[in-house]
Amino acid sequence: LFKKQYYAIGEVAAMFRVNQSLIRYWETEFDILKPKKNRKGDRFFRPVDVKNLVLIHDLLRRRKFTIEGAKEYLKKNKNAEEKFAVIQSLENLKSFLLQLKTEL
């Protein structure tokens, strides 16, 4: 899925259709986000950071958690990333089956 080792903050913001300032804010709020920074201060996100952003984006935007609620959820559920991956794969399977059903 990932074609690069590092993504600039502009690319990451475009992936999620949000402002760069929101990505920077989430970085300050969530400990699991630790992008690399160069001497100039530019942020470069690794694929693991992007995966964590997908999880955070899902909690905040789709599931409507508050920032504090999302922090608490991540703190209590250490395997939240695994659960999220399973949920995503099930949603992909569901969409595939629905598409297959419409083609019949």
KOLGU-4560 file (N, C-alpha, C; in nm, 3 decimals, padded with zeros to 5 digits):
<recs>
<n_xx: 00.081 n_yy: -00.120 n_zz: 00.000 ca_xx: 00.000 ca_yy: 00.000 ca_zz: 00.000 c_xx: 00.085 c_yy: 00.126 c_zz: 00.000 mol: A seq: 1 type: LEU>
<n_xx: 00.194 n_yy: 00.124 n_zz: 00.072 ca_xx: 00.276 ca_yy: 00.243 ca_zz: 00.082 c_xx: 00.388 c_yy: 00.236 c_zz: -00.019 mol: A seq: 2 type: PHE>
<n_xx: 00.405 n_yy: 00.344 n_zz: -00.095 ca_xx: 00.506 ca_yy: 00.348 ca_zz: -00.200 c_xx: 00.632 c_yy: 00.419 c_zz: -00.155 mol: A seq: 3 type: LYS>
<n_xx: 00.624 n_yy: 00.493 n_zz: -00.045 ca_xx: 00.738 ca_yy: 00.570 ca_zz: 00.004 c_xx: 00.770 c_yy: 00.532 c_zz: 00.147 mol: A seq: 4 type: LYS>
<n_xx: 00.893 n_yy: 00.566 n_zz: 00.186 ca_xx: 00.930 ca_yy: 00.545 ca_zz: 00.326 c_xx: 00.885 c_yy: 00.661 c_zz: 00.413 mol: A seq: 5 type: GLN>
<n_xx: 00.879 n_yy: 00.780 n_zz: 00.353 ca_xx: 00.839 ca_yy: 00.899 ca_zz: 00.427 c_xx: 00.743 c_yy: 00.982 c_zz: 00.343 mol: A seq: 6 type: TYR>
<n_xx: 00.646 n_yy: 01.042 n_zz: 00.412 ca_xx: 00.549 ca_yy: 01.130 ca_zz: 00.347 c_xx: 00.555 c_yy: 01.267 c_zz: 00.413 mol: A seq: 7 type: TYR>
<n_xx: 00.552 n_yy: 01.370 n_zz: 00.332 ca_xx: 00.549 ca_yy: 01.507 ca_zz: 00.385 c_xx: 00.412 c_yy: 01.534 c_zz: 00.444 mol: A seq: 8 type: ALA>
<n_xx: 00.405 n_yy: 01.633 n_zz: 00.530 ca_xx: 00.279 ca_yy: 01.663 ca_zz: 00.598 c_xx: 00.171 c_yy: 01.706 c_zz: 00.498 mol: A seq: 9 type: ILE>
<n_xx: 00.210 n_yy: 01.769 n_zz: 00.389 ca_xx: 00.112 ca_yy: 01.808 ca_zz: 00.287 c_xx: 00.049 c_yy: 01.687 c_zz: 00.221 mol: A seq: 10 type: GLY>
<n_xx: 00.129 n_yy: 01.585 n_zz: 00.195 ca_xx: 00.076 ca_yy: 01.463 ca_zz: 00.136 c_xx: -00.018 c_yy: 01.391 c_zz: 00.231 mol: A seq: 11 type: GLU>
<n_xx: 00.020 n_yy: 01.389 n_zz: 00.358 ca_xx: -00.063 ca_yy: 01.322 ca_zz: 00.459 c_xx: -00.195 c_yy: 01.397 c_zz: 00.476 mol: A seq: 12 type: VAL>
<n_xx: -00.189 n_yy: 01.528 n_zz: 00.481 ca_xx: -00.311 ca_yy: 01.608 ca_zz: 00.495 c_xx: -00.403 c_yy: 01.585 c_zz: 00.374 mol: A seq: 13 type: ALA>
<n_xx: -00.345 n_yy: 01.573 n_zz: 00.255 ca_xx: -00.426 ca_yy: 01.548 ca_zz: 00.135 c_xx: -00.490 c_yy: 01.409 c_zz: 00.140 mol: A seq: 14 type: ALA>
<n_xx: -00.420 n_yy: 01.311 n_zz: 00.197 ca_xx: -00.476 ca_yy: 01.176 ca_zz: 00.209 c_xx: -00.605 c_yy: 01.177 c_zz: 00.290 mol: A seq: 15 type: MET>
<n_xx: -00.608 n_yy: 01.257 n_zz: 00.396 ca_xx: -00.722 ca_yy: 01.260 ca_zz: 00.487 c_xx: -00.818 c_yy: 01.375 c_zz: 00.458 mol: A seq: 16 type: PHE>
<n_xx: -00.783 n_yy: 01.459 n_zz: 00.360 ca_xx: -00.864 ca_yy: 01.575 ca_zz: 00.324 c_xx: -00.886 c_yy: 01.668 c_zz: 00.443 mol: A seq: 17 type: ARG>
<n_xx: -00.776 n_yy: 01.696 n_zz: 00.515 ca_xx: -00.781 ca_yy: 01.788 ca_zz: 00.628 c_xx: -00.667 c_yy: 01.889 c_zz: 00.613 mol: A seq: 18 type: VAL>
<n_xx: -00.669 n_yy: 01.991 n_zz: 00.694 ca_xx: -00.562 ca_yy: 02.091 ca_zz: 00.693 c_xx: -00.437 c_yy: 02.036 c_zz: 00.761 mol: A seq: 19 type: ASN>
<n_xx: -00.323 n_yy: 02.090 n_zz: 00.721 ca_xx: -00.197 ca_yy: 02.051 ca_zz: 00.783 c_xx: -00.195 c_yy: 02.086 c_zz: 00.931 mol: A seq: 20 type: GLN>
<n_xx: -00.261 n_yy: 02.194 n_zz: 00.967 ca_xx: -00.264 ca_yy: 02.236 ca_zz: 01.107 c_xx: -00.333 c_yy: 02.132 c_zz: 01.194 mol: A seq: 21 type: SER>
<n_xx: -00.434 n_yy: 02.064 n_zz: 01.139 ca_xx: -00.503 ca_yy: 01.960 ca_zz: 01.215 c_xx: -00.409 c_yy: 01.841 c_zz: 01.240 mol: A seq: 22 type: LEU>
<n_xx: -00.329 n_yy: 01.806 n_zz: 01.140 ca_xx: -00.232 ca_yy: 01.697 ca_zz: 01.157 c_xx: -00.130 c_yy: 01.736 c_zz: 01.264 mol: A seq: 23 type: ILE>
<n_xx: -00.083 n_yy: 01.860 n_zz: 01.261 ca_xx: 00.011 ca_yy: 01.905 ca_zz: 01.364 c_xx: -00.053 c_yy: 01.904 c_zz: 01.502 mol: A seq: 24 type: ARG>
<n_xx: -00.181 n_yy: 01.943 n_zz: 01.511 ca_xx: -00.252 ca_yy: 01.940 ca_zz: 01.639 c_xx: -00.264 c_yy: 01.797 c_zz: 01.691 mol: A seq: 25 type: TYR>
<n_xx: -00.303 n_yy: 01.705 n_zz: 01.604 ca_xx: -00.314 ca_yy: 01.565 ca_zz: 01.646 c_xx: -00.179 c_yy: 01.513 c_zz: 01.693 mol: A seq: 26 type: TRP>
<n_xx: -00.072 n_yy: 01.557 n_zz: 01.632 ca_xx: 00.062 ca_yy: 01.515 ca_zz: 01.673 c_xx: 00.090 c_yy: 01.558 c_zz: 01.818 mol: A seq: 27 type: GLU>
<n_xx: 00.044 n_yy: 01.677 n_zz: 01.855 ca_xx: 00.068 ca_yy: 01.723 ca_zz: 01.992 c_xx: -00.021 c_yy: 01.651 c_zz: 02.091 mol: A seq: 28 type: THR>
<n_xx: -00.139 n_yy: 01.608 n_zz: 02.047 ca_xx: -00.235 ca_yy: 01.544 ca_zz: 02.137 c_xx: -00.214 c_yy: 01.394 c_zz: 02.156 mol: A seq: 29 type: GLU>
<n_xx: -00.166 n_yy: 01.326 n_zz: 02.054 ca_xx: -00.155 ca_yy: 01.180 ca_zz: 02.061 c_xx: -00.009 c_yy: 01.137 c_zz: 02.061 mol: A seq: 30 type: PHE>
<n_xx: 00.027 n_yy: 01.059 n_zz: 02.163 ca_xx: 00.165 ca_yy: 01.014 ca_zz: 02.180 c_xx: 00.208 c_yy: 00.913 c_zz: 02.075 mol: A seq: 31 type: ASP>
<n_xx: 00.113 n_yy: 00.846 n_zz: 02.011 ca_xx: 00.152 ca_yy: 00.744 ca_zz: 01.914 c_xx: 00.200 c_yy: 00.804 c_zz: 01.782 mol: A seq: 32 type: ILE>
<n_xx: 00.179 n_yy: 00.934 n_zz: 01.764 ca_xx: 00.229 ca_yy: 01.001 ca_zz: 01.643 c_xx: 00.365 c_yy: 01.062 c_zz: 01.671 mol: A seq: 33 type: LEU>
<n_xx: 00.465 n_yy: 01.011 n_zz: 01.604 ca_xx: 00.599 ca_yy: 01.063 ca_zz: 01.621 c_xx: 00.668 c_yy: 01.074 c_zz: 01.485 mol: A seq: 34 type: LYS>
<n_xx: 00.629 n_yy: 01.176 n_zz: 01.405 ca_xx: 00.694 ca_yy: 01.190 ca_zz: 01.275 c_xx: 00.839 c_yy: 01.237 c_zz: 01.291 mol: A seq: 35 type: PRO>
<n_xx: 00.921 n_yy: 01.201 n_zz: 01.195 ca_xx: 01.060 ca_yy: 01.246 ca_zz: 01.195 c_xx: 01.061 c_yy: 01.392 c_zz: 01.153 mol: A seq: 36 type: LYS>
<n_xx: 01.155 n_yy: 01.467 n_zz: 01.208 ca_xx: 01.169 ca_yy: 01.608 ca_zz: 01.171 c_xx: 01.313 c_yy: 01.632 c_zz: 01.127 mol: A seq: 37 type: LYS>
<n_xx: 01.328 n_yy: 01.714 n_zz: 01.023 ca_xx: 01.463 ca_yy: 01.750 ca_zz: 00.982 c_xx: 01.507 c_yy: 01.873 c_zz: 01.060 mol: A seq: 38 type: ASN>
<n_xx: 01.625 n_yy: 01.924 n_zz: 01.030 ca_xx: 01.676 ca_yy: 02.040 ca_zz: 01.105 c_xx: 01.589 c_yy: 02.163 c_zz: 01.089 mol: A seq: 39 type: ARG>
<n_xx: 01.526 n_yy: 02.171 n_zz: 00.974 ca_xx: 01.438 ca_yy: 02.284 ca_zz: 00.947 c_xx: 01.306 c_yy: 02.274 c_zz: 01.022 mol: A seq: 40 type: LYS>
<n_xx: 01.271 n_yy: 02.152 n_zz: 01.067 ca_xx: 01.147 ca_yy: 02.131 ca_zz: 01.140 c_xx: 01.036 c_yy: 02.070 c_zz: 01.057 mol: A seq: 41 type: GLY>
<n_xx: 01.067 n_yy: 02.038 n_zz: 00.932 ca_xx: 00.967 ca_yy: 01.974 ca_zz: 00.846 c_xx: 00.938 c_yy: 01.834 c_zz: 00.898 mol: A seq: 42 type: ASP>
<n_xx: 00.811 n_yy: 01.798 n_zz: 00.897 ca_xx: 00.768 ca_yy: 01.667 ca_zz: 00.945 c_xx: 00.763 c_yy: 01.568 c_zz: 00.830 mol: A seq: 43 type: ARG>
<n_xx: 00.812 n_yy: 01.447 n_zz: 00.858 ca_xx: 00.806 ca_yy: 01.339 ca_zz: 00.761 c_xx: 00.746 c_yy: 01.218 c_zz: 00.830 mol: A seq: 44 type: PHE>
<n_xx: 00.633 n_yy: 01.173 n_zz: 00.777 ca_xx: 00.558 ca_yy: 01.064 ca_zz: 00.838 c_xx: 00.593 c_yy: 00.931 c_zz: 00.774 mol: A seq: 45 type: PHE>
<n_xx: 00.626 n_yy: 00.834 n_zz: 00.858 ca_xx: 00.652 ca_yy: 00.698 ca_zz: 00.812 c_xx: 00.518 c_yy: 00.627 c_zz: 00.792 mol: A seq: 46 type: ARG>
<n_xx: 00.519 n_yy: 00.514 n_zz: 00.721 ca_xx: 00.393 ca_yy: 00.440 ca_zz: 00.703 c_xx: 00.325 c_yy: 00.405 c_zz: 00.835 mol: A seq: 47 type: PRO>
<n_xx: 00.401 n_yy: 00.375 n_zz: 00.941 ca_xx: 00.340 ca_yy: 00.343 ca_zz: 01.070 c_xx: 00.268 c_yy: 00.466 c_zz: 01.127 mol: A seq: 48 type: VAL>
<n_xx: 00.324 n_yy: 00.584 n_zz: 01.104 ca_xx: 00.257 ca_yy: 00.707 ca_zz: 01.148 c_xx: 00.127 c_yy: 00.729 c_zz: 01.071 mol: A seq: 49 type: ASP>
<n_xx: 00.130 n_yy: 00.699 n_zz: 00.942 ca_xx: 00.010 ca_yy: 00.715 ca_zz: 00.861 c_xx: -00.098 c_yy: 00.616 c_zz: 00.907 mol: A seq: 50 type: VAL>
<n_xx: -00.057 n_yy: 00.494 n_zz: 00.941 ca_xx: -00.154 ca_yy: 00.396 ca_zz: 00.992 c_xx: -00.215 c_yy: 00.444 c_zz: 01.123 mol: A seq: 51 type: LYS>
<n_xx: -00.133 n_yy: 00.501 n_zz: 01.210 ca_xx: -00.184 ca_yy: 00.556 ca_zz: 01.335 c_xx: -00.279 c_yy: 00.674 c_zz: 01.309 mol: A seq: 52 type: ASN>
<n_xx: -00.248 n_yy: 00.754 n_zz: 01.209 ca_xx: -00.337 ca_yy: 00.864 ca_zz: 01.173 c_xx: -00.470 c_yy: 00.811 c_zz: 01.120 mol: A seq: 53 type: LEU>
<n_xx: -00.468 n_yy: 00.702 n_zz: 01.048 ca_xx: -00.593 ca_yy: 00.641 ca_zz: 01.000 c_xx: -00.679 c_yy: 00.601 c_zz: 01.119 mol: A seq: 54 type: VAL>
<n_xx: -00.616 n_yy: 00.542 n_zz: 01.219 ca_xx: -00.689 ca_yy: 00.502 ca_zz: 01.341 c_xx: -00.745 c_yy: 00.624 c_zz: 01.413 mol: A seq: 55 type: LEU>
<n_xx: -00.664 n_yy: 00.727 n_zz: 01.430 ca_xx: -00.709 ca_yy: 00.849 ca_zz: 01.498 c_xx: -00.820 c_yy: 00.916 c_zz: 01.418 mol: A seq: 56 type: ILE>
<n_xx: -00.804 n_yy: 00.925 n_zz: 01.288 ca_xx: -00.906 ca_yy: 00.984 ca_zz: 01.203 c_xx: -01.038 c_yy: 00.908 c_zz: 01.213 mol: A seq: 57 type: HIS>
<n_xx: -01.028 n_yy: 00.776 n_zz: 01.217 ca_xx: -01.149 ca_yy: 00.694 ca_zz: 01.231 c_xx: -01.218 c_yy: 00.720 c_zz: 01.365 mol: A seq: 58 type: ASP>
<n_xx: -01.141 n_yy: 00.726 n_zz: 01.472 ca_xx: -01.199 ca_yy: 00.749 ca_zz: 01.604 c_xx: -01.266 c_yy: 00.886 c_zz: 01.612 mol: A seq: 59 type: LEU>
<n_xx: -01.198 n_yy: 00.988 n_zz: 01.560 ca_xx: -01.248 ca_yy: 01.124 ca_zz: 01.575 c_xx: -01.357 c_yy: 01.161 c_zz: 01.475 mol: A seq: 60 type: LEU>
<n_xx: -01.341 n_yy: 01.119 n_zz: 01.352 ca_xx: -01.434 ca_yy: 01.163 ca_zz: 01.247 c_xx: -01.550 c_yy: 01.066 c_zz: 01.225 mol: A seq: 61 type: ARG>
<n_xx: -01.521 n_yy: 00.937 n_zz: 01.213 ca_xx: -01.628 ca_yy: 00.842 ca_zz: 01.183 c_xx: -01.704 c_yy: 00.802 c_zz: 01.309 mol: A seq: 62 type: ARG>
<n_xx: -01.629 n_yy: 00.773 n_zz: 01.415 ca_xx: -01.694 ca_yy: 00.724 ca_zz: 01.537 c_xx: -01.727 c_yy: 00.837 c_zz: 01.634 mol: A seq: 63 type: ARG>
<n_xx: -01.689 n_yy: 00.960 n_zz: 01.600 ca_xx: -01.727 ca_yy: 01.082 ca_zz: 01.674 c_xx: -01.678 c_yy: 01.084 c_zz: 01.819 mol: A seq: 64 type: LYS>
<n_xx: -01.559 n_yy: 01.031 n_zz: 01.844 ca_xx: -01.498 ca_yy: 01.042 ca_zz: 01.976 c_xx: -01.449 c_yy: 01.185 c_zz: 01.994 mol: A seq: 65 type: PHE>
<n_xx: -01.441 n_yy: 01.228 n_zz: 02.119 ca_xx: -01.373 ca_yy: 01.353 ca_zz: 02.149 c_xx: -01.223 c_yy: 01.323 c_zz: 02.155 mol: A seq: 66 type: THR>
<n_xx: -01.142 n_yy: 01.427 n_zz: 02.161 ca_xx: -00.997 ca_yy: 01.407 ca_zz: 02.171 c_xx: -00.965 c_yy: 01.327 c_zz: 02.297 mol: A seq: 67 type: ILE>
<n_xx: -01.024 n_yy: 01.368 n_zz: 02.409 ca_xx: -01.000 ca_yy: 01.298 ca_zz: 02.535 c_xx: -01.052 c_yy: 01.155 c_zz: 02.530 mol: A seq: 68 type: GLU>
<n_xx: -01.167 n_yy: 01.136 n_zz: 02.469 ca_xx: -01.223 ca_yy: 01.002 ca_zz: 02.457 c_xx: -01.135 c_yy: 00.911 c_zz: 02.371 mol: A seq: 69 type: GLY>
<n_xx: -01.082 n_yy: 00.968 n_zz: 02.263 ca_xx: -00.994 ca_yy: 00.889 ca_zz: 02.176 c_xx: -00.863 c_yy: 00.854 c_zz: 02.248 mol: A seq: 70 type: ALA>
<n_xx: -00.809 n_yy: 00.949 n_zz: 02.325 ca_xx: -00.688 ca_yy: 00.921 ca_zz: 02.402 c_xx: -00.713 c_yy: 00.808 c_zz: 02.502 mol: A seq: 71 type: LYS>
<n_xx: -00.824 n_yy: 00.817 n_zz: 02.570 ca_xx: -00.860 ca_yy: 00.715 ca_zz: 02.669 c_xx: -00.880 c_yy: 00.579 c_zz: 02.603 mol: A seq: 72 type: GLU>
<n_xx: -00.946 n_yy: 00.578 n_zz: 02.489 ca_xx: -00.969 ca_yy: 00.453 ca_zz: 02.415 c_xx: -00.836 c_yy: 00.390 c_zz: 02.376 mol: A seq: 73 type: TYR>
<n_xx: -00.744 n_yy: 00.471 n_zz: 02.324 ca_xx: -00.614 ca_yy: 00.418 ca_zz: 02.283 c_xx: -00.532 c_yy: 00.370 c_zz: 02.402 mol: A seq: 74 type: LEU>
<n_xx: -00.547 n_yy: 00.439 n_zz: 02.515 ca_xx: -00.474 ca_yy: 00.400 ca_zz: 02.636 c_xx: -00.526 c_yy: 00.267 c_zz: 02.692 mol: A seq: 75 type: LYS>
<n_xx: -00.658 n_yy: 00.251 n_zz: 02.694 ca_xx: -00.717 ca_yy: 00.130 ca_zz: 02.751 c_xx: -00.707 c_yy: 00.010 c_zz: 02.656 mol: A seq: 76 type: LYS>
<n_xx: -00.711 n_yy: 00.036 n_zz: 02.528 ca_xx: -00.709 ca_yy: -00.072 ca_zz: 02.429 c_xx: -00.575 c_yy: -00.073 c_zz: 02.357 mol: A seq: 77 type: ASN>
<n_xx: -00.480 n_yy: -00.142 n_zz: 02.414 ca_xx: -00.347 ca_yy: -00.147 ca_zz: 02.354 c_xx: -00.350 c_yy: -00.215 c_zz: 02.218 mol: A seq: 78 type: LYS>
<n_xx: -00.444 n_yy: -00.305 n_zz: 02.197 ca_xx: -00.453 ca_yy: -00.373 ca_zz: 02.068 c_xx: -00.561 c_yy: -00.309 c_zz: 01.980 mol: A seq: 79 type: ASN>
<n_xx: -00.583 n_yy: -00.180 n_zz: 01.998 ca_xx: -00.684 ca_yy: -00.109 ca_zz: 01.919 c_xx: -00.649 c_yy: -00.110 c_zz: 01.771 mol: A seq: 80 type: ALA>
<n_xx: -00.520 n_yy: -00.105 n_zz: 01.740 ca_xx: -00.478 ca_yy: -00.107 ca_zz: 01.599 c_xx: -00.516 c_yy: -00.238 c_zz: 01.533 mol: A seq: 81 type: GLU>
<n_xx: -00.501 n_yy: -00.348 n_zz: 01.606 ca_xx: -00.537 ca_yy: -00.479 ca_zz: 01.551 c_xx: -00.688 c_yy: -00.487 c_zz: 01.529 mol: A seq: 82 type: GLU>
<n_xx: -00.764 n_yy: -00.440 n_zz: 01.626 ca_xx: -00.910 ca_yy: -00.440 ca_zz: 01.612 c_xx: -00.952 c_yy: -00.354 c_zz: 01.494 mol: A seq: 83 type: LYS>
<n_xx: -00.889 n_yy: -00.240 n_zz: 01.480 ca_xx: -00.921 ca_yy: -00.150 ca_zz: 01.370 c_xx: -00.890 c_yy: -00.216 c_zz: 01.236 mol: A seq: 84 type: PHE>
<n_xx: -00.779 n_yy: -00.287 n_zz: 01.227 ca_xx: -00.742 ca_yy: -00.356 ca_zz: 01.102 c_xx: -00.845 c_yy: -00.462 c_zz: 01.068 mol: A seq: 85 type: ALA>
<n_xx: -00.893 n_yy: -00.535 n_zz: 01.169 ca_xx: -00.995 ca_yy: -00.636 ca_zz: 01.145 c_xx: -01.125 c_yy: -00.571 c_zz: 01.098 mol: A seq: 86 type: VAL>
<n_xx: -01.164 n_yy: -00.462 n_zz: 01.162 ca_xx: -01.286 ca_yy: -00.391 ca_zz: 01.123 c_xx: -01.276 c_yy: -00.341 c_zz: 00.980 mol: A seq: 87 type: ILE>
<n_xx: -01.161 n_yy: -00.286 n_zz: 00.944 ca_xx: -01.143 ca_yy: -00.237 ca_zz: 00.807 c_xx: -01.151 c_yy: -00.350 c_zz: 00.706 mol: A seq: 88 type: GLN>
<n_xx: -01.090 n_yy: -00.463 n_zz: 00.736 ca_xx: -01.095 ca_yy: -00.575 ca_zz: 00.641 c_xx: -01.237 c_yy: -00.627 c_zz: 00.628 mol: A seq: 89 type: SER>
<n_xx: -01.312 n_yy: -00.629 n_zz: 00.737 ca_xx: -01.452 ca_yy: -00.671 ca_zz: 00.730 c_xx: -01.536 c_yy: -00.572 c_zz: 00.649 mol: A seq: 90 type: LEU>
<n_xx: -01.509 n_yy: -00.443 n_zz: 00.664 ca_xx: -01.582 ca_yy: -00.344 ca_zz: 00.586 c_xx: -01.549 c_yy: -00.357 c_zz: 00.437 mol: A seq: 91 type: GLU>
<n_xx: -01.424 n_yy: -00.386 n_zz: 00.406 ca_xx: -01.386 ca_yy: -00.408 ca_zz: 00.266 c_xx: -01.457 c_yy: -00.530 c_zz: 00.210 mol: A seq: 92 type: ASN>
<n_xx: -01.464 n_yy: -00.635 n_zz: 00.289 ca_xx: -01.533 ca_yy: -00.756 ca_zz: 00.246 c_xx: -01.681 c_yy: -00.728 c_zz: 00.224 mol: A seq: 93 type: LEU>
<n_xx: -01.741 n_yy: -00.652 n_zz: 00.315 ca_xx: -01.883 ca_yy: -00.617 ca_zz: 00.303 c_xx: -01.908 c_yy: -00.538 c_zz: 00.175 mol: A seq: 94 type: LYS>
<n_xx: -01.824 n_yy: -00.440 n_zz: 00.146 ca_xx: -01.844 ca_yy: -00.361 ca_zz: 00.025 c_xx: -01.825 c_yy: -00.446 c_zz: -00.100 mol: A seq: 95 type: SER>
<n_xx: -01.731 n_yy: -00.539 n_zz: -00.096 ca_xx: -01.711 ca_yy: -00.630 ca_zz: -00.208 c_xx: -01.834 c_yy: -00.717 c_zz: -00.230 mol: A seq: 96 type: PHE>
<n_xx: -01.888 n_yy: -00.771 n_zz: -00.122 ca_xx: -02.006 ca_yy: -00.857 ca_zz: -00.133 c_xx: -02.128 c_yy: -00.778 c_zz: -00.182 mol: A seq: 97 type: LEU>
<n_xx: -02.143 n_yy: -00.655 n_zz: -00.135 ca_xx: -02.254 ca_yy: -00.572 ca_zz: -00.182 c_xx: -02.241 c_yy: -00.540 c_zz: -00.331 mol: A seq: 98 type: LEU>
<n_xx: -02.118 n_yy: -00.515 n_zz: -00.372 ca_xx: -02.094 ca_yy: -00.488 ca_zz: -00.514 c_xx: -02.124 c_yy: -00.614 c_zz: -00.596 mol: A seq: 99 type: GLN>
<n_xx: -02.083 n_yy: -00.728 n_zz: -00.546 ca_xx: -02.110 ca_yy: -00.854 ca_zz: -00.613 c_xx: -02.260 c_yy: -00.879 c_zz: -00.623 mol: A seq: 100 type: LEU>
<n_xx: -02.332 n_yy: -00.847 n_zz: -00.517 ca_xx: -02.478 ca_yy: -00.865 ca_zz: -00.514 c_xx: -02.546 c_yy: -00.778 c_zz: -00.620 mol: A seq: 101 type: LYS>
<n_xx: -02.500 n_yy: -00.655 n_zz: -00.637 ca_xx: -02.562 ca_yy: -00.566 ca_zz: -00.735 c_xx: -02.533 c_yy: -00.612 c_zz: -00.878 mol: A seq: 102 type: THR>
<n_xx: -02.422 n_yy: -00.681 n_zz: -00.896 ca_xx: -02.387 ca_yy: -00.728 ca_zz: -01.031 c_xx: -02.464 c_yy: -00.853 c_zz: -01.069 mol: A seq: 103 type: GLU>
<n_xx: -02.525 n_yy: -00.921 n_zz: -00.974 ca_xx: -02.601 ca_yy: -01.042 ca_zz: -01.005 c_xx: -02.737 c_yy: -01.015 c_zz: -01.061 mol: A seq: 104 type: LEU>
</recs>
